Amino acid sequence: RCPRGNEQNSNVTEFILRGFRIFYPFQIGPFVLVLLMYLTTVAGNTLIIVTVLADRGLHTPMYFLLGNLSFLDIWYTSNIVPKMLQGFLAEKGVAISFSGCVTQLYIFGSQAATESFLLTVMAYDRYLAICNPLRYTALMNSRVCVELASCSWLGGFLFNPVIMAWIYRLHFCGPNEIDHFFCDFMPLVKLSCSDTHLITLAAFLLSATATLIPFLLTLISYAFIITAVVKNPSSTGRRKAFSTCTSHLTVVSTFYGALAIVYVVPTANSDTEKLLSLFYTIVTPMFNPFIYSLRNKEMKAALRKLVGKK
């Protein structure tokens, strides 16, 4: 155990992110693939934001929230991918300072919570549009929409400071190699020589609150939506209602499905866990723009108009 004289990060001043050792020495292929996926993510989500801003027909709560989600996905991947790419080119892993590791973990956890809240707000928006169409403009006006989006961002980033401060109080005596491609909570805490039972329990409860409650609220919203759609006597109305929800429901399924696979379902080894983590850190943010653009007539029309002008 570490000496009790130093209450902050003990002997360790930096960590080594081991990354994907299974690919070594054939690192160039995965490096190029991840780089292309990252560039696609940034380009696709930036195009969504620009399209929403440029087309006045998309100045509605649904597309305002979509723009927020796209901005979040760009930041989400940019927090993780640069160090991951650097790790592909480093035989012995890539170094990250203690404070840099905690900062990356804080941003990652906060962004995951923010995305969970934003998806819930988007589900609530669709619930009002389908179940209360006559009162929709009054209930979901621009002011309410901005307030809900702001609360999602603020709530996401206020969830983790206590845990981050707690991590700073842990003792790290060595080894300092994190068996992951980014500073995730469990791989980091496993390196501590302090008693981590309480911080692990606290982090679990906070994560469950930030994801499980919004997930349940999203399910409740869609339960009301499906009930209202089924009762609609018009087949055209049912088809139109379902088309406005399909894209969002697909994103919700991929986001929560990926988190459940990584953090709930036990994996055989760390390499499998790292490969699965790629899904929610890179793959899901990359596919979100395609899901919303290819399955949305308004978005496709706005994209064609924007490309035509350029």
Phi, psi and omega in degrees: 000159183281155173296146185276001183288331182252114185270000183232113175049013168046234188276346187267126177249345177208160177242161176246118176278113185289330179068216184257087178291338183294339181273345184288137007267013182265065187270338186295318180301305177300324179300311181295319181297312180295321178298316179296321179295320179294315179297322177295319178299311181296315182294315182296315181288326175296320178297321177299313181298313181298319181296316180297320180289325187278330185261115181295335178293343179260009179277066180232163180305319183300314183280334172297316178292324177297320176298320176298317180296321179294318177298319179297320181294324177296313180293322181303308181286325181293338177287335189245317191297317182305314178293325178296315178297319178298323179293329178298331184264359182249122184296322185256020180091173183243137182278144174218135183294161179302311180293324178295323179294314180294322178296316178298318178297318180298313180296318180299310181296321180293320179292322177297318178294318179298317179297321178299317179293318180297318179297325177292318178297320178296322176294320177296321177299315179293325177298313180295319183295325185265320185270337178225060186297327182287334181254006187300311183295332178280321183280327181239064176277178185298322181295313180297319181298314179296320180296317180295318178295318180297318178296325178296313179294313182295315179298319180298320184272354175262359183281328193255349185304324181296317180295319180296319177296324178295319179299322178297337181273349180286156176263131175237111185257350186108152001293168184240020180267121177267120183278065179198173178262359172209171183279083175275160190296303186295315177300328179286312184294330179299337181279349183284143175263009174272170173284116187251012182296316183291316181292326177294318178295316180297317179295322178297315181295318178295317180296319178297320178295319185284342182242317185290314180297311175300324178297316179295319177297323177295317178298319179297318178301315181286335174296315177294321180297311182297320178298316180293321182291318180298325181283348181290122183287341183272124178294326177294318178296319178296317181296319180293320180295316180294324181295329180285343183254342187300314183298312181296319180295325177295316179295318178300316182296316181291320182295305182288328177297317179295316179298320181294319181296319184282315191258347181249312181282126179293139180253159185290320182205175184292327179296320177296318179297319180294319179295321178292327179295333177301331186296313183271345178270332183232310188294310182298311176299332179288322184277340182305313179299322180292321179298315183283328182276319184283337183253013184229115184295320180296317180294319179296319178295318180293322178295317179297320179295318180294316179294322178298320178295319181291000000 
